[in-house]
């Protein structure tokens, strides 16, 4: 009996998770099975995640949206994390990553897994670093055994996908050093491993012992999300040698994972000028053999602090139109503070708008049909239908309720001078 979604698909079997994804995506199960077997689609579905409702990420599927939540050393409130999870789910997130670095990390993760029906992701080295700090040790003092113990623990608990920065190698860091970046390394996990390699004069253990990582992931059907530890942290660093050299390595690691029966997603930048977004997607798809692409933004300007969710949506819409499969949201507090529940909600909704816009441009029938239904509801002045079709019905209802019109058919923007109302009454009043 196969133990992973990838192995089952290769054997011609349609798993329950694959069947659920096919139904949700309105896809033929056999067609979807072939995409999973080829690595073009990933279905992160750890059997130990008891309440999981699987999602598919990849070629031919709707663009998915991830929400990052989690504590920090300065703010570690379990109740707030529950509220953030609830906000992400209410806003329609397709996946949630727990990136906690403060408080009881195991209990916080358990809370997420017990209450999150969508795939849950983590970055295991965060927990290893926090555990070392609790013993007055630094990240550079971690042993490979400690890092792999955390990976195995989280896999056994039910985590569906893990970000692992296997491409941050000594060679890639040398490319970065010679390149001369403005912001060097902005990935937290990437910085941990880069500092570890320098301090220990040794290769990245996640790269050096990659087969060991694959064994753990295969045993628990954990999808590997190959992290972009050298992603650009500003526009000036985009698409440089360090970023591309890491991506070349990730392409090689993708094929090794597939041979081992492990599903893969590739993580991407970062801060990227608008004119380079499409090229970044095309390069990833070519170097990583069509594996699902998971992008953070990308943010198309460095100066939108307080509104980085908008910069993220602009880049995300273009990236997804160009072929990216999975958008990681950014909240209004990016670069400024740890987000709260309202920030999480706003970030998910804004990124879902980007994903939906890309789905329309990609010709996704469900997305096109929803927009047409909205247009028809507006023509009919059917407010209940309009509000229910919104990506964010809660906010739309609240706005309308706060500004009631004198005539219920219209809104307070135009009132009695509403173009649609006038045209309906006069231009087409005699039509059958």
N, C-alpha and C positions, 0 to 999 in steps of 0.2 A: 504494500500500500504506500502510495506517495505521501510525503510529509509536507510538501509545500504546494502552493498554488501553481507555481511554475512547473514543477514535476508532473502534477496532475494534468495540466493542460497539454504537456508534451505527450502524455500517454493517451490523450484523447478523451479524458474524463472531464465532465462539467461538474464542478463542485457546487455546493450550496451557495457559497459566497459569490462565485462567478454567475450563477443563475440570478441571484438578487441584483447584482450590478447590471446584468443584461436587461432585466426587467425595468430597472430604474432609468436606464439610458435608452430604452426602446431599441435595443440591438439584438441581432440574431445571436443566440448563445454560441453557436459553432464559430461564427465570425469572430466573436470576442475571444473565444478559447484560442484561436489561432494567433491573435495579437498578444495574448498573455504568453503563449508558448514561444513566441519570437522575441519576448522581452519588450515589446512596444507598449504594452500596458502592464501596470502593476496593480495588484489588489492587496494592499497591506491589511492582513487579517491574522493576527496571532490567535490561535485557538483558545488561549488562556484569557483573552479579553471577552468576558462572558456576555456583555450586553451589546457587543459590536453589531452595527448595521453597516456592512462593508461599502466602501466606495472604490471606484476604479479611477486610475489616473493614467492618461496617456493618449495615444493616437486614436482619433475618431470619437473620443468621449468629450462630454462637456468639460469646460475648464473649471478646475476645482480651486477652492480658497482655504488656506490654512490660517489659523489664529494662534499666535504665541501668547501664552500666559505664564505666570510663575512669579515667585518671590525674588527678592534681592537681599543682600546683607542688611540693608537699611529698612526694608519693609517686608515683613514676613508674617502675614495675617491669613490664617487658613480660611476664615469666613469671607474675607475679600476675594480669595482665590476661588471659592465656590461661586461667588457673585460674578466673577470674571468668566468662569466657565459657562454659567447660565446665560450671560450676555452674549458670548460667542455663539452658543447653540441657538439662542433666540434669533440672532441676526442671520443665521443660516450657514455657519462655518461647516466645511466639509471635513475638516481635520483640526485637531488641537495639539499643539506641542507644549509640554510642561518644561519650562526652562528654569526652574527654581534653583536658586543658589543661597537661600536663607531659610532658617527654620528646620523642621523635621522633613527632610526631602522624601523619605520613604512614605511617611504618612500623607504628605501632600500628593504624591503620585498615586497612592492608593485611592485617595479621594477622587482624583480625576478619573482613574480607570473604572471606579465603581459607579460613576455618574455620567460618563461620556459615551454616547452610543456611536460616535464617529471615530475613525482611527486616531490613535494617540501616539505622538512621537516624543522623543527625548534626545538629549545630547549627553551620553553617559559620562563623559570626562568631567562634566560639571560636578556630578556627585563625587567622583574620585577626588577632585580638587578640594571640595568642601570638607570631605572626610580628612584629608591631609591637614588642612588648616585647623581643624578641631584638635589636632595633635601637635599644633605649633610647628608644622612642617609646610614647606612650599610645594607648589605644583611640580617643580623640578626634582623634588625628592620622591615622587611617586615611582613605584615599580610597575613593570609591565603586568605583573600578577595582580596588583591592585586595580589597574584599569580593566583588565579582562574579567575580574571578579564582579565588578559593577555591571559590565555588559551582560554577563550571564544572569545576574540577579534581576535586572530589569526585563530581560527576555522572558524569564520564568514568571515574572509578575503579570505579563500580558501586554507589554508595549508592542505596538504594531510596526513602527518604523523608527530607526535610530540614525541620527546624523553622526557620522564618523569621518574625521578629517584625515583619511588615509593618504591623500595626495600631497599633504604638506611634508615633503621629503627634504633631506639635506640638499639635494640638487636643486629643488624648486626654491628653497630659501636662498641659495646662492644666486639664482637668477634674480630674485627680488633684491638682494643686496647690491648686485651689479647694476640693476636697472636704475636705482635711485628714485624711489617713490616719494610722494608727498606725505601720504598717510600710512605707509608701511603696511602693517597687518591690523585690520579692524575686526576680524573674526575672533571672538573670545576663545573658542576651541582651538582655532588655528594658532593663536598667540601662545596658548598653553603648551602646545606641542612644539612650536618653534623654540620657545625658551627651554623646554625640556631637552631638546636635541643639542642646543648650544651648551647647556650646563653639563650634560652627560657625555658629550662628544660621541653620540650614538644615533642610529637611525630611528625614525618614528616607529614605535612598536606596533602601531596599527597597520603600518605598511609592511614592516618586516615580518610580522606574524599574521598576515592577512588570511592565510588558510585557517588559522585558529578562529579568527573572527567569523569566517564563513561557516565553520562547523557549528558554532553557537547559533547563528542566524538560521541555518537550515534546520536544526533540531527544534526550533520554536516557531518556524515560519515567520521570522522577522524580516521585513524589507529593509535593505540597506539604503540609506540616503547619503550618497557620497558627497560630503560637505566641501564647500568652496572656501577653504581656510585662507586662501590668498585672493579672495574677491576684492575688487577695487572699493576703497572707502571714500573715494571722491572722483569726480569726473576726470581729473587729470591723470589718474592711474588706470583708467579703463582700458581693457584689451591689450595689456602690456605682456611682456615675456613671462613674468611670474604667473599671471592668471592663465595664460595659454599653456605653459609648461605643466601646470597642475592639471589642467583639463586633459592633456594628452595622457597623463598617468591615469586619470579617472576612466578614460576610455579603455585602457588595458585592464584595469581592475573590474570594469563592467563585464568584460568577456569572461574573466576568471570566475566572477560570481555566478554568471549564467551557467557556466560549466558545472558549478557546484550545486545548481538547483536553487539558487537564491535570487529573489527579485531585487531590482535595483532602480533607484531614481538618482538623478544627478542634480546637485544644487548649483545655482548660478548667481551672477552678480545682482545686486550690489548697486553701486552708483555708475550709471552709464549714460553718456549723451544720447539724445533722442536719435541722432543719425547713426549710432552704432548698435542700437538695440537689435534690429533685425539680423545684422551680421553676427552678433553674439549667439543668437538662437541657432542660426544656420551652422556656425562653427561647432557648437555643442552637439547638434544632431548628427553632424558628420563624424566628429571624433569619437562620439560615444554611441555610435551604431543605432541611433534612433531611440535610445532609452528615454523614458519620461523625464522631462525637464522641469525643475522646481526652482522658481526664481524669487528672490527677495526684492520685490518691487518690479523692475529696477527703478531707482530714483533717478529722475532725469535732470535734477538740479541739486546743488549742495546748499542752497540758501532758503529752503522752505520750512525751516524749523517752526513748529507750531501748526504747520499745514503739510507735513511730510506725507500724510495719507493721500493728499491730492497728487503730489509729485509721484507717489507710488502708483496711483491709479493710471496716470498718464502713461508711465513706462510699462505697467502691467498689461494694459489694453493692447499696446503695440507688440509687446513680447508674445502675448497669447495669440494675437492675430498671426504672428510670424511662426508660431508652432510650439511655444511653451505650453505646458500642460497643467501646471500647478502654480498658483500665485500665493506667496506668503504675504500676508497683509503687513502694513505699517500703520501705526496709530498716530494721532495728532501729537503725542508726547515723544515720538522718536527723537533721539539725540538730546532730550531734555529731562525726562523723568520716567519712572516706572508707571505704566498705564494703569488706570483704574477701570472699573466695569463700563462706564460711559465711553471711555476711550476705545475699549475693546469693541463695543457695539458699533461705534462710528467707523472704526478701522475695517471691520468685516463688511459692513454695508458698502463702504466706498470701494473696496476691492472687488466685491461681488458685482458692482456696476461695471467695473473694468472687465471682469470675466464674461459678463453677459454681452457687453458690447463686442468682445472678441468672438463669442459664440455666434452672434449674428453675422459678423464678417466672414466667419468660417462656414456659413451656410447650415448651421445646426437647426433642424426643423423645429424643435421644441421652443428654442429661443425666438425664432422668427414668428411662430404662431402666437406666442405670448404678446409680443409687441403689436401684432395685428389685432388681437383681441382688445388690447388697450385702446387702439385707435377707434375701433368700432364702438367701444363703450363710451368714449368721449363724444363721438358723433351722436350717439343715442342719449347723451347726458345722463348715463346710468352711473350715479356716483358710487353706489355700493360695489358694482363691478370694477370701476376704476380703482377704488381704494384696495380691493382685494387682489388686484393684479400687480400692484406696486411691489418692487423689491423690498420696500420697507413700509408695510401698511401701518405699523404703529405710529411712525413719525407723520405720515401723510394724514392719518385720521386726526391726530392731535392738532396739526396745523389748520385743518379745515374747521375743527371744533372751536378753535380759538378765534376764528374770524368768520362768523356766520353771515351769509349774504341775506339781503332782503328777499330775494327770490331763490328758492331752494335748488332750482335747476342750474344755477350759475355759481361763480365764486366772486369774492370781493375784488378781484383784480379788474374785471370789466363790468361786473354787475349787469344791468339791463342792456349794456352795449356789447355783450358777448357775441363774438362773430358766429360761432356755431349755432347759437340760439336764433339769431336773426336769419341766418341762411336756412335753417330748418323751417322757420315759420313762413318765410317769403319765397325763397328761390325754389324750394322743392315742395311747397305746401300743396300743390295740385297733383303731385306724382302719386301713382298707385302704391 
